[in-house]
Amino acid sequence: MVSKSSTSLLNFATEDLFDFPTTPRSLPRFPGFLSDADGDERDVSRERMIIVANMLPLHAHKETKTGEWSFTKDEDSLLLQMKDGLSSETDVIYVGSLPVDIDASDQEEVAQKLLDDFSCVPTFLPPDLYKKFYHGFCKQQLWPLFHYMLPICVNHGDRFERSLWQAYVSVSKIFADKVMEVITEGDCVWIHDYHLMVLPTFLRKRFNRIKLGFFLHSPFPSSEIYRTLPVREEILKALLNCDLIGFHTFDYARHFLSCCSRMLGLDYECKRGYIGLEYCGRTVNIKILPVGVHIGRLESMLNLPSTFDIAKKIKEQFKGKILVLGVDDMDIFKGISLKLLAVEQLFQTFPKVQGKLVLVQIVNPARSAGKDVQEAKRETYLTAKRINEVYGSIGYQPVILIDQPVPLYEKIAYYAVADCCIVNAVRDGMNLVPYNYIVCRQGTPALNETTGISVGSTRASMLVVSEFIGCSPSLSGAIRVNPWNVDDVAEAIHSAISIPDAEKQLRHEKHYKYVSSHDVSYWARSFVQDLRKACKDHYNNRCWGMGMGLGFKVISLSPNFRKLSVNYIDSCYGRCSRRAIFLDYDGTIISQPSIVKSPSPEVISSLSSLCRDPRNTVFIVSGRGRDSLNEWFSPCEMLGLAAEHGYFVRWTKNSDWETTPVLGDFDWKRVAEPVMKLYTETTDGSYIETKESALVWHHEDADSDFGSSQAKELLDHLESVLANEPVVVKRGQYIVEVKPQGISKGLVAEKVLSTMVSTGKPPDFVMCIGDDRSDEDMFESILSFVSSPSLSAPPEIFACTVGRKPSKAKYYLDDTVDVVNLLKGFASISDSRTKA
């Protein structure tokens, strides 16, 4: 069930991190919302989608005379347009901020009005907090970093400020409060863009089984860039609390996956076309899906009389000229000045286009302020002025800068008549300007008639696009350029205007076919479908919340998986007379990160006590070599040892080592070892461990991405060269191992249990504790032992893994300390019985 708690999340992190004002008034009552206490019910047959973004898709206006607020829908907002891709049976609720500051006295009335009229839930962020959040952390820290700008400009105030990060987290807390006021069980929540990347943690904390999707509309930088962010892991872990994470391109997704690998040690898998990250028993799905445009909205604007009028004026103004169009925000990443330099180079290299080509550059207002933006604006104007002075003439201006707000219908008119469109951004998330241009060049019958295009004539368009924008991979007919290479861009513009009309038409048709079929409706529909798939198993598993602060995560496990009750197992241990105990070594009775690899005195003491009890058969089953195990456990005379995953087995200290019979000899080592050496030489930080029965290639100290890539290559290489040998090649955590067939820890458990049964001493208590993949074989063996026909009565079975994680075991203990304490408890019981 959905938790109805509205308790504070101040326990999420340290107090100073969450020193923010409490959320303003709660939302007015709304039937079916979580905050309802009187049992009102909504129509459960309808689905609901809660869309969360920085800004609501609304325009706000305050009447000067009455002082009342009026609101209208922002028809150009992606959040509003994407609703067309959702089912007609889906109710959509928007949560976000308003573009204006509302007085506290008016907030309740405004909130009710927005809810009733627009299904919008405003967050009402305090102005000071919003300034630190948006203009501070979002625009000074995340936005430049995600566009590959490192924070090295001290004079520009780009150094990381903790107060801005606190504001960023605070805003997510307020957004979470608002979402929890309106969410009901079964609702989906879709969060948009980098402004709210830690929000998933807050929501997952309150509602473990929430259906949660996130889409990033900006680039995601490479790990070398992203890792410079001081709060890098907090943001990654927060995003991993989603069920589905969407990116515009594979490059952005690949960078995200690389960061997860390098910083969190996570690997991803591709299954049947889907990319999945296994994280604490949950599969976090990765979606690569470029956003599209709203065809209907553009076509309706194309048919406006005002668009007709502007289009005719533009057509007349640039009659006989080649019109090249640019539409960009004024910021340092859109490459406007580089575009102008390319036009200047074009005039120098191809004098014939002088007097014929005109670049109309529409400059949208900057979304952020700062010296960088001012410098970019200054450089743009100086370059345009120089070009016009050198190459212009009376009645001819080669570069026209339009730096005032331009209505959408006027932009669309320019799109419709431009011969070529150039997008020269040095880094951009998606950039829909090329898509808009393609749709507008296709036109409508009414517009085409107005602009003099005959009915039935073929449309044409040409695009020059930067290879660093998200839409570039989907525009195979465009001329792709490196925006930093001015000569290359100049050549591309010349090629675009020189290509024969027939080829232009073919390129346009190819683009329009893609853009019209992959519109914003397709994008929204596809994302929601995958979100439902990602959440289909939510109620099949049990969920635990773990971690403090932004390190919180939910672990999803089998409903039968539970923590081992010490009181219960002690009781079973005490009343049973024939016990079999199997223990892994590394990660089970000794911590993995421990520098000292030998067992502690208390472990030796506990094991010695257990082995002295004649009712016990105790085995250490490890991947380590027999010499190390023999030395470490020499005080435990009756302890059984299985070395190298069971290739060597010794029942007591005084018995001989038994070797598991395998087919063939070890000639395969002469084939495998040179291959491993080759990869060791080319992978810094890797090394080979030579065992008597196996060879292991370790790469835990190598670069995580390169080591993982090399491990995959080595696995394929070894499987190829050893295809006819009686060995298996397996990849584990930071290792690639080659060992004889028929060797596993599970076979050790089977052998010991079978021997006990054959000697007339079938066990009535079986316990197995381990922590990694190799121990899963033991869990499987002892669990299948219960159904053995040779047993007159099934024994008490305890398969237990260390740590809460997906496992074949039915129980878990938190860490090695719990394991050692359990063994000490068993030893105490055995000692007391012996003395008695």
C-alpha positions in Angstrom: 0.0 0.0 0.0 1.0 3.6 -0.5 2.3 5.2 2.6 0.2 8.1 3.7 2.9 9.5 5.9 3.8 13.1 5.5 6.7 13.0 8.0 9.7 15.2 7.4 12.7 13.8 5.5 15.2 15.7 7.6 16.7 12.3 8.5 17.7 12.0 4.9 21.0 13.7 5.5 22.9 16.0 7.8 20.9 18.8 9.2 22.7 21.6 7.4 22.0 20.1 4.0 18.3 20.3 4.5 18.1 23.7 6.2 15.3 25.0 4.1 11.9 26.5 4.6 9.0 24.1 5.0 6.7 23.6 2.0 4.1 26.2 1.8 0.4 25.3 2.2 -0.5 21.8 1.2 -2.6 21.3 -1.9 -6.4 21.9 -1.7 -8.4 18.7 -1.5 -8.8 16.7 -4.7 -10.8 13.5 -5.0 -8.6 10.4 -5.0 -5.4 12.2 -3.8 -3.3 10.6 -1.2 -4.0 13.4 1.2 -7.7 12.7 1.3 -8.8 11.3 4.6 -12.6 10.9 4.1 -12.5 8.0 1.6 -13.3 9.9 -1.6 -12.6 7.7 -4.6 -11.5 8.5 -8.1 -12.3 6.5 -11.2 -9.9 3.6 -10.8 -10.5 2.5 -14.4 -8.5 5.5 -15.6 -4.7 5.7 -15.4 -2.9 8.7 -14.1 0.4 10.2 -15.1 2.1 12.8 -12.9 4.5 14.8 -15.0 7.1 16.7 -12.9 9.3 19.5 -14.3 11.0 22.7 -13.3 8.2 24.8 -14.9 4.5 24.2 -15.4 3.3 24.5 -19.0 1.5 27.8 -18.3 1.7 31.5 -19.0 0.8 33.8 -16.1 -0.5 37.4 -16.2 -1.5 39.7 -13.4 -4.3 42.2 -14.1 -3.0 45.7 -13.1 -6.4 47.0 -12.0 -7.8 44.0 -10.1 -4.5 42.4 -9.0 -5.9 39.0 -10.0 -3.9 36.3 -11.7 -4.9 34.8 -15.0 -3.3 31.7 -16.6 -3.3 30.2 -20.0 -1.7 27.0 -21.4 1.6 27.2 -23.1 0.8 25.4 -26.3 4.5 25.3 -27.3 5.5 23.5 -24.1 6.8 19.9 -24.6 5.1 18.9 -21.4 1.7 19.9 -22.8 2.3 18.5 -26.3 3.4 15.0 -25.0 -0.1 14.5 -23.7 -1.1 13.6 -27.2 1.0 10.4 -26.9 -0.8 9.2 -23.8 -4.0 7.2 -23.8 -7.3 9.0 -23.8 -8.0 7.0 -20.6 -5.0 8.7 -18.8 -5.4 11.6 -16.5 -2.4 13.9 -16.5 -1.3 16.0 -13.5 1.5 18.5 -13.8 3.8 19.4 -10.8 6.2 22.4 -11.2 7.0 26.0 -10.6 5.3 29.1 -12.0 7.3 31.6 -14.0 6.1 34.4 -11.6 6.3 34.9 -7.9 2.9 34.6 -6.2 2.3 36.3 -2.8 1.8 34.0 0.1 -1.7 35.4 0.6 -2.7 34.4 -2.9 -1.1 31.0 -3.1 -4.0 28.9 -1.8 -6.5 30.5 -4.2 -4.1 30.2 -7.1 -3.3 26.6 -6.3 -7.0 25.7 -6.3 -7.5 27.6 -9.6 -4.6 25.8 -11.3 -5.8 22.5 -10.0 -9.4 22.9 -11.1 -8.7 24.5 -14.5 -5.4 23.0 -15.6 -4.7 19.9 -13.4 -1.5 21.7 -12.3 0.1 21.6 -8.9 2.4 24.6 -8.2 5.3 24.4 -5.9 5.6 28.1 -4.9 9.3 28.2 -4.4 10.6 31.2 -2.3 12.4 33.6 -4.7 15.8 33.4 -2.8 15.7 29.6 -2.9 14.7 29.5 -6.5 17.5 31.9 -7.4 20.1 29.6 -5.7 18.5 26.5 -7.2 18.0 27.6 -10.8 20.4 30.4 -11.5 22.9 29.0 -9.0 23.3 25.2 -9.0 21.5 24.4 -12.3 22.9 27.1 -14.5 26.3 27.7 -12.8 27.2 24.0 -12.0 25.2 21.4 -13.9 24.4 23.1 -17.2 28.0 24.1 -18.0 29.4 20.7 -16.8 26.8 18.7 -18.8 27.9 20.8 -21.8 31.6 19.8 -21.2 32.8 23.0 -19.5 35.0 22.3 -16.6 34.8 24.5 -13.5 38.2 26.1 -13.8 37.2 29.7 -14.4 37.6 31.1 -10.8 36.8 34.7 -11.8 33.5 33.6 -13.2 32.2 32.1 -10.0 32.1 28.6 -11.3 33.6 26.9 -8.2 31.3 24.5 -6.4 29.3 26.2 -3.7 27.8 24.0 -1.0 24.9 26.5 -0.4 23.8 26.1 -4.0 23.8 22.3 -3.7 21.7 22.6 -0.5 19.2 24.8 -2.4 19.1 22.2 -5.2 18.3 19.4 -2.7 15.8 21.6 -0.9 13.8 22.2 -4.0 13.6 18.5 -4.7 12.3 18.1 -1.2 9.5 20.6 -1.9 8.7 18.9 -5.2 8.5 15.6 -3.4 6.0 17.0 -0.9 3.8 18.2 -3.7 4.0 14.9 -5.6 3.1 12.9 -2.5 0.1 15.1 -1.9 -1.4 14.0 -5.2 -0.1 10.5 -5.8 -2.2 7.4 -5.5 -1.3 3.7 -5.8 -0.8 2.7 -9.4 0.1 6.2 -10.7 3.2 6.8 -12.8 5.6 9.7 -12.2 7.7 11.1 -15.0 10.4 13.5 -14.0 12.0 15.8 -16.6 15.5 17.1 -17.0 18.6 18.0 -14.9 16.8 20.4 -12.6 15.3 17.5 -10.5 17.9 14.7 -10.7 17.8 14.0 -6.9 14.0 14.0 -6.7 13.8 10.2 -7.4 15.5 9.5 -4.1 12.9 11.5 -2.1 10.0 9.8 -3.9 11.5 6.3 -3.6 12.1 6.9 0.1 8.5 7.6 0.7 7.0 5.1 -1.7 9.3 2.1 -2.4 7.2 0.7 -5.2 6.5 4.0 -7.0 6.5 3.8 -10.8 9.2 6.3 -11.6 10.7 7.5 -14.9 13.2 10.2 -15.7 14.2 11.8 -19.0 17.3 13.9 -19.4 16.8 16.6 -22.1 20.5 17.8 -22.0 23.7 16.0 -22.9 25.2 13.7 -20.3 29.0 14.2 -20.2 31.7 11.6 -20.4 32.9 10.2 -17.1 36.1 12.3 -17.3 34.0 15.4 -17.2 31.3 14.2 -14.8 33.6 12.9 -12.2 34.8 16.4 -11.4 31.4 17.1 -9.8 31.8 16.9 -6.0 28.3 15.4 -5.6 28.7 13.0 -8.5 27.7 9.8 -6.6 24.7 11.4 -4.9 23.2 12.3 -8.3 24.0 8.9 -9.9 22.5 7.0 -7.0 19.4 9.3 -7.0 18.9 8.6 -10.7 19.2 4.8 -10.1 16.2 5.0 -7.9 14.2 5.4 -11.1 12.7 2.4 -13.0 13.5 3.9 -16.4 16.0 6.6 -17.4 15.7 8.1 -20.9 18.4 9.8 -23.1 18.2 11.4 -26.5 21.2 9.5 -27.9 23.3 6.4 -27.3 26.3 8.6 -26.6 24.6 10.2 -23.6 23.4 6.8 -22.3 26.9 5.4 -22.8 28.4 8.1 -20.8 25.9 7.6 -18.0 26.6 3.8 -18.0 30.3 4.5 -17.9 29.9 6.7 -14.9 27.9 4.0 -13.1 30.6 1.5 -13.9 33.6 3.7 -12.9 32.1 5.3 -9.7 29.6 2.6 -8.5 31.1 -0.6 -10.0 27.9 -1.4 -11.9 27.8 -3.4 -15.1 25.0 -3.2 -17.7 23.5 -5.9 -19.9 21.8 -5.7 -23.3 18.8 -8.1 -23.5 16.6 -8.3 -26.5 17.2 -4.7 -27.5 16.9 -3.3 -23.9 19.7 -2.0 -21.8 19.5 -2.8 -18.1 21.5 -2.0 -15.0 21.2 -4.4 -12.1 21.1 -2.4 -8.9 20.2 -3.9 -5.6 17.9 -6.5 -7.0 16.2 -4.0 -9.3 16.7 -3.6 -13.0 17.1 0.0 -13.9 16.2 0.2 -17.6 17.9 2.7 -20.0 15.9 4.1 -22.9 17.4 5.8 -25.9 14.7 7.9 -27.5 15.1 11.2 -29.3 12.2 13.6 -28.7 10.2 14.8 -31.6 8.1 17.9 -32.6 4.3 18.4 -32.5 3.4 18.2 -36.2 -0.2 19.4 -35.7 1.0 22.5 -33.7 3.4 23.5 -36.5 0.9 22.9 -39.2 -1.7 25.0 -37.4 0.8 27.8 -37.1 1.7 27.5 -40.8 -1.9 28.1 -41.7 -2.3 31.3 -39.7 -3.0 34.5 -41.8 -0.2 36.2 -39.9 2.2 33.4 -41.0 1.1 33.9 -44.6 1.7 37.7 -44.4 5.2 37.3 -42.9 6.2 34.5 -45.4 5.2 36.7 -48.4 7.2 39.6 -47.0 10.3 37.5 -46.4 9.9 36.0 -49.9 9.8 39.4 -51.4 12.6 40.8 -49.2 15.0 38.1 -50.2 13.9 37.6 -53.8 16.8 36.4 -55.9 18.9 35.7 -52.8 19.9 32.4 -51.2 18.4 32.5 -47.7 20.3 30.6 -45.0 18.6 30.5 -41.6 19.9 30.1 -38.0 17.7 30.0 -34.9 19.7 29.8 -31.6 19.6 30.8 -28.0 22.3 33.4 -27.1 24.7 31.2 -25.1 28.2 30.0 -25.3 27.3 26.6 -26.6 25.2 27.4 -29.6 28.2 28.3 -31.8 26.7 31.5 -33.3 30.1 33.3 -33.6 31.6 30.2 -35.2 28.8 30.1 -37.6 29.5 33.7 -38.6 33.2 33.0 -39.0 32.2 30.1 -41.4 30.0 32.5 -43.4 33.0 34.9 -43.6 35.2 32.1 -44.7 32.6 31.1 -47.3 32.7 34.6 -48.9 36.5 34.4 -49.0 36.7 31.0 -50.5 33.7 31.2 -52.9 33.5 34.8 -54.2 30.6 33.9 -56.4 28.2 33.7 -53.5 29.0 37.3 -52.5 25.9 39.4 -53.0 23.7 36.3 -53.3 23.8 34.6 -49.9 22.1 36.1 -46.8 22.3 34.6 -43.3 19.4 35.5 -41.1 20.3 34.7 -37.6 17.4 34.7 -35.1 18.9 35.1 -31.6 16.6 33.9 -28.8 17.1 35.6 -25.4 19.7 34.0 -23.2 18.4 31.7 -20.5 21.2 32.6 -18.1 23.3 35.6 -17.4 27.0 36.0 -16.8 30.3 37.3 -18.3 30.5 34.3 -20.7 27.1 35.2 -22.3 28.0 38.8 -22.6 31.3 38.0 -24.2 29.6 35.6 -26.7 27.1 38.3 -27.5 29.8 40.9 -28.0 31.8 38.6 -30.2 28.7 37.8 -32.3 27.9 41.5 -33.0 31.5 42.4 -33.8 31.8 39.5 -36.3 28.5 40.3 -37.9 29.5 44.0 -38.2 32.8 43.1 -39.8 31.2 40.8 -42.4 28.6 43.4 -43.3 31.3 46.1 -43.7 33.5 44.0 -45.9 31.0 42.1 -48.0 27.9 44.2 -47.8 26.8 46.9 -50.2 23.9 49.3 -50.7 20.7 47.3 -50.4 22.6 44.1 -49.5 23.4 43.0 -45.9 25.0 39.5 -45.8 24.3 38.9 -42.1 21.1 39.9 -40.5 20.9 39.5 -36.7 17.4 39.5 -35.2 18.0 39.7 -31.4 14.6 40.8 -30.2 11.8 38.3 -29.2 10.4 36.8 -32.4 6.8 35.3 -32.3 6.6 31.7 -33.2 4.5 32.3 -36.3 7.3 34.6 -37.6 10.0 32.0 -37.0 7.8 29.4 -38.8 7.5 31.8 -41.7 11.3 32.0 -41.9 11.6 28.2 -41.7 9.1 27.8 -44.5 11.0 30.0 -47.0 14.6 29.4 -46.1 16.7 27.6 -48.6 19.0 26.1 -46.0 19.1 25.9 -42.2 22.3 25.6 -40.2 22.6 24.5 -36.6 26.2 24.9 -35.5 26.1 24.2 -31.7 29.3 23.0 -30.1 27.2 21.0 -27.6 23.5 20.6 -27.3 21.0 18.1 -25.9 18.6 17.5 -28.8 17.9 20.8 -30.6 14.6 20.6 -32.5 15.4 23.5 -34.9 16.2 21.1 -37.7 12.9 19.1 -37.2 10.9 22.4 -37.1 12.6 23.4 -40.4 11.8 20.1 -42.1 8.1 20.2 -41.2 7.8 23.9 -42.2 9.5 23.3 -45.5 7.0 20.6 -46.2 4.4 23.3 -45.6 0.6 23.1 -46.1 -1.5 23.5 -49.2 -2.6 27.0 -48.0 0.9 28.2 -47.2 2.4 26.8 -50.4 -0.2 28.5 -52.5 0.4 31.8 -50.7 4.2 31.5 -51.2 3.8 30.6 -54.9 4.5 26.8 -54.7 2.3 24.9 -57.1 0.1 22.1 -55.9 1.8 18.8 -56.2 5.3 20.1 -56.6 8.0 18.4 -54.6 9.3 20.0 -51.4 13.0 20.5 -50.7 15.2 21.4 -47.8 18.9 21.4 -46.9 20.4 21.1 -43.5 23.9 21.7 -42.1 24.1 20.3 -38.6 26.7 20.0 -35.9 27.8 16.5 -35.1 27.6 17.4 -31.4 23.8 17.9 -31.2 21.3 15.2 -30.3 19.3 15.2 -33.5 22.3 14.7 -35.7 22.3 10.9 -35.8 18.6 10.8 -37.0 19.3 13.2 -39.9 21.2 11.0 -42.3 20.5 13.3 -45.2 22.0 16.4 -43.5 25.5 17.6 -44.0 27.2 17.0 -40.6 30.1 19.2 -39.6 32.5 19.8 -36.8 31.5 23.3 -35.7 35.0 24.1 -34.5 36.4 23.6 -38.1 35.4 26.9 -39.7 36.7 25.8 -43.2 34.7 22.6 -42.9 31.5 24.5 -42.1 32.1 26.9 -44.9 32.5 24.0 -47.4 29.3 22.4 -46.0 27.2 25.6 -46.5 28.5 25.8 -50.1 27.7 22.2 -50.7 24.2 22.6 -49.3 23.3 25.5 -51.6 25.0 23.9 -54.6 23.4 20.4 -54.5 21.0 19.8 -57.4 17.3 20.2 -56.6 16.5 16.6 -57.2 18.9 15.5 -54.5 17.6 18.2 -52.1 14.1 16.7 -52.6 15.3 13.2 -51.9 17.0 14.3 -48.7 14.0 16.3 -47.6 11.6 13.3 -48.2 13.8 11.1 -46.2 13.9 13.5 -43.3 10.2 14.3 -43.4 9.3 10.6 -43.3 11.4 10.2 -40.1 10.3 13.4 -38.4 6.6 12.9 -39.1 6.6 9.3 -37.8 8.8 10.1 -34.7 6.9 13.0 -33.4 6.4 14.0 -29.8 3.4 11.7 -29.5 5.6 8.7 -30.5 8.2 9.8 -28.1 5.8 10.0 -25.1 3.9 6.8 -26.0 7.1 4.8 -26.4 8.6 6.0 -23.1 5.4 5.3 -21.1 5.1 1.8 -22.6 8.6 1.0 -21.5 8.0 2.5 -18.1 5.1 0.1 -17.6 7.2 -2.8 -18.6 10.0 -1.8 -16.3 7.5 -1.7 -13.4 5.6 -4.9 -14.1 7.3 -6.9 -11.3 7.0 -4.2 -8.6 4.6 -6.3 -6.5 6.2 -9.7 -7.0 9.2 -8.9 -4.7 9.7 -7.6 -1.2 11.4 -4.2 -0.9 13.6 -2.8 1.7 14.8 0.8 2.0 18.4 1.2 3.0 20.9 4.0 3.4 20.9 7.5 4.7 20.6 10.8 2.9 20.9 10.8 -0.8 22.5 7.4 -0.6 19.1 5.9 0.0 18.2 2.9 -2.2 15.5 0.3 -2.4 16.5 -3.4 -2.4 14.1 -5.6 -4.2 14.2 -9.3 -3.3 12.2 -12.5 -3.4 9.1 -12.4 -1.0 10.6 -15.5 0.7 13.9 -13.9 1.4 14.4 -12.7 5.0 17.0 -12.0 7.6 18.2 -15.1 9.5 16.7 -15.2 12.9 19.5 -15.9 15.4 17.1 -17.1 18.1 15.4 -19.5 15.7 18.6 -21.0 14.2 20.2 -21.3 17.6 17.2 -23.3 18.8 17.4 -25.5 15.7 21.1 -26.0 16.2 20.7 -27.0 19.8 18.0 -29.7 19.2 19.6 -31.3 16.1 22.1 -34.2 16.5 23.8 -34.4 13.0 24.8 -31.1 11.6 26.5 -30.1 8.3 28.0 -26.6 8.1 29.5 -25.1 5.0 31.3 -21.7 5.1 32.8 -19.6 2.4 35.9 -17.7 3.4 36.5 -14.3 1.7 33.6 -12.0 2.3 31.9 -14.4 4.7 34.1 -15.0 7.7 36.6 -12.4 6.7 35.8 -9.0 5.2 36.7 -8.6 1.5 38.4 -5.2 1.8 40.5 -6.5 4.7 44.3 -6.2 4.2 44.9 -9.0 6.6 43.7 -12.1 4.9 44.2 -14.6 7.7 41.3 -15.5 10.0 41.0 -13.7 13.4 41.7 -15.5 16.7 37.9 -15.5 17.5 37.1 -17.2 14.2 39.7 -19.9 14.9 38.4 -20.3 18.4 34.7 -20.6 17.3 35.6 -23.1 14.5 37.6 -25.2 16.9 34.7 -25.4 19.3 32.3 -26.3 16.5 34.7 -29.0 15.3 35.2 -30.6 18.7 31.4 -31.2 18.8 31.0 -34.8 17.4 27.6 -33.9 16.1 29.1 -31.4 13.6 30.7 -31.7 10.2 32.2 -28.3 9.3 33.8 -27.3 6.0 35.5 -24.2 4.8 34.8 -24.1 1.0 37.0 -21.5 -0.7 38.5 -20.5 -4.0 41.9 -20.0 -2.3 44.8 -22.5 -2.6 45.2 -25.4 -0.3 48.5 -24.2 1.1 47.0 -20.9 2.5 44.0 -22.7 4.0 46.1 -25.4 5.5 48.4 -22.9 7.2 45.6 -20.6 8.5 43.3 -23.3 9.9 46.0 -25.7 11.3 44.7 -25.2 14.9 41.3 -26.6 13.8 42.1 -30.3 13.6 38.7 -31.6 12.7 37.8 -28.9 10.2 37.2 -29.9 6.6 38.7 -27.8 3.9 37.8 -27.5 0.2 40.4 -25.5 -1.8 40.2 -24.0 -5.3 36.4 -24.2 -5.4 36.5 -27.9 -4.5 39.3 -29.3 -6.7 41.1 -30.2 -3.5 39.2 -31.6 -0.5 40.5 -32.6 3.0 38.2 -33.9 5.7 40.4 -33.4 8.7 43.9 -32.0 9.4 45.4 -35.5 9.5 43.7 -36.8 6.4 45.1 -36.5 2.9 44.0 -34.0 0.3 41.6 -35.6 -2.2 41.7 -34.4 -5.8 38.4 -34.2 -7.7 38.7 -36.5 -10.7 38.6 -34.5 -14.0 39.0 -35.5 -17.6 42.3 -34.9 -19.3 45.4 -33.1 -17.9 46.4 -29.5 -17.5 47.9 -29.1 -21.0 45.3 -26.4 -21.5 47.3 -24.1 -19.2 50.0 -23.8 -21.9 47.4 -22.5 -24.2 45.5 -20.2 -21.8 48.5 -18.6 -20.0 50.1 -16.9 -23.0 46.7 -15.4 -23.9 46.2 -14.1 -20.4 49.8 -12.7 -20.4 49.0 -10.8 -23.6 46.0 -9.1 -22.0 48.0 -8.5 -18.8 50.7 -6.6 -20.7 48.1 -4.4 -22.4 46.0 -3.8 -19.4 47.7 -1.7 -16.7 46.8 -2.9 -13.2 45.8 -6.5 -14.2 47.6 -9.6 -13.1 47.4 -13.4 -13.3 46.8 -15.7 -10.3 48.1 -19.2 -11.0 46.4 -22.0 -9.0 47.1 -25.7 -9.2 43.8 -26.3 -11.0 43.0 -23.0 -12.5 44.2 -19.7 -13.9 42.6 -16.4 -12.9 43.0 -13.0 -14.6 42.3 -10.1 -12.2 41.5 -6.6 -13.2 40.1 -4.9 -10.1 43.1 -2.5 -10.1 42.8 -1.6 -13.8 40.7 1.2 -15.2 37.1 0.1 -14.7 35.9 0.6 -18.2 39.0 -0.6 -20.0 39.3 -3.6 -17.6 35.7 -4.6 -18.2 36.1 -4.3 -21.9 39.3 -6.3 -21.8 37.7 -9.0 -19.7 34.9 -9.4 -22.3 37.5 -9.7 -25.0 39.6 -12.2 -23.0 36.5 -14.3 -22.3 35.7 -14.6 -26.0 39.4 -15.2 -26.8 39.8 -18.0 -24.3 36.5 -19.6 -25.2 37.7 -19.7 -28.8 41.2 -21.2 -28.2 40.0 -23.6 -25.5 36.8 -24.8 -27.3 38.1 -28.4 -27.5 39.5 -28.5 -24.0 37.8 -30.0 -20.9 37.6 -26.6 -19.1 35.1 -23.8 -18.5 35.8 -20.1 -18.8 33.8 -17.9 -16.5 33.7 -14.2 -15.8 33.2 -13.0 -12.2 33.5 -9.8 -10.4 36.8 -8.3 -11.7 38.1 -11.7 -12.8 38.2 -14.1 -15.7 38.8 -17.7 -14.6 39.7 -20.9 -16.4 39.2 -24.1 -14.5 38.4 -27.8 -15.3 34.9 -28.9 -16.0 33.0 -30.4 -13.1 34.5 -28.3 -10.4 32.2 -26.2 -8.2 31.4 -25.5 -4.6 28.1 -27.1 -5.2 29.7 -30.4 -5.9 31.6 -30.2 -2.6 28.4 -29.8 -0.7 26.8 -32.7 -2.6 29.8 -34.9 -1.8 29.8 -34.2 1.9 26.1 -34.6 2.3 26.1 -37.9 0.2 28.9 -39.3 2.3 27.0 -38.5 5.6 23.9 -40.2 4.2 25.8 -43.3 2.9 27.5 -43.8 6.3 24.1 -43.9 8.0 24.4 -40.4 9.5 22.1 -38.3 7.4 22.1 -34.7 8.6 19.1 -33.1 10.3 20.6 -29.6 10.2 22.3 -28.1 7.1 23.7 -24.6 7.0 25.6 -22.9 4.2 26.8 -19.3 4.3 28.5 -17.4 1.4 28.6 -14.1 -0.3 29.4 -14.3 -4.0 28.4 -16.0 -7.3 30.4 -19.2 -6.6 28.5 -19.8 -3.4 25.2 -19.9 -5.3 26.1 -23.4 -6.4 26.3 -24.5 -2.8 22.9 -22.9 -2.0 21.4 -24.7 -4.9 22.9 -28.0 -3.9 21.7 -28.0 -0.3 18.2 -26.8 -1.2 17.9 -29.6 -3.7 19.2 -32.0 -1.0 15.8 -31.7 0.8 14.1 -33.6 -1.9 16.6 -36.5 -1.8 14.8 -39.9 -1.7 17.5 -41.3 0.6 16.3 -39.1 3.4 13.7 -40.4 5.8 12.9 -36.9 7.1 13.9 -33.6 5.6 16.5 -31.7 7.6 16.4 -28.1 8.7 18.0 -26.1 5.8 19.6 -22.7 6.1 21.0 -21.2 2.9 22.3 -17.8 3.9 24.0 -15.1 1.9 26.0 -12.2 3.3 24.3 -8.9 2.5 20.8 -8.1 1.2 21.0 -8.9 -2.5 19.5 -11.2 -5.1 20.4 -14.8 -4.2 19.1 -18.4 -4.3 19.5 -18.4 -0.6 16.4 -18.0 1.6 18.1 -16.0 4.3 20.7 -13.2 4.7 23.0 -11.8 7.3 24.1 -8.2 7.0 27.9 -8.6 7.1 30.8 -10.7 8.3 30.4 -9.5 11.9 27.0 -11.1 11.9 28.5 -14.4 10.6 31.2 -14.4 13.2 28.7 -13.7 16.0 26.5 -16.5 14.7 29.5 -18.9 14.8 30.4 -17.8 18.3 26.8 -18.5 19.4 27.0 -22.0 17.9 30.3 -22.5 19.7 28.9 -21.5 23.0 26.0 -23.9 22.6 28.4 -26.8 21.7 30.7 -26.0 24.6 27.9 -25.9 27.1 26.6 -29.3 25.8 30.1 -30.8 25.9 30.7 -29.6 29.5 27.3 -31.0 30.5 
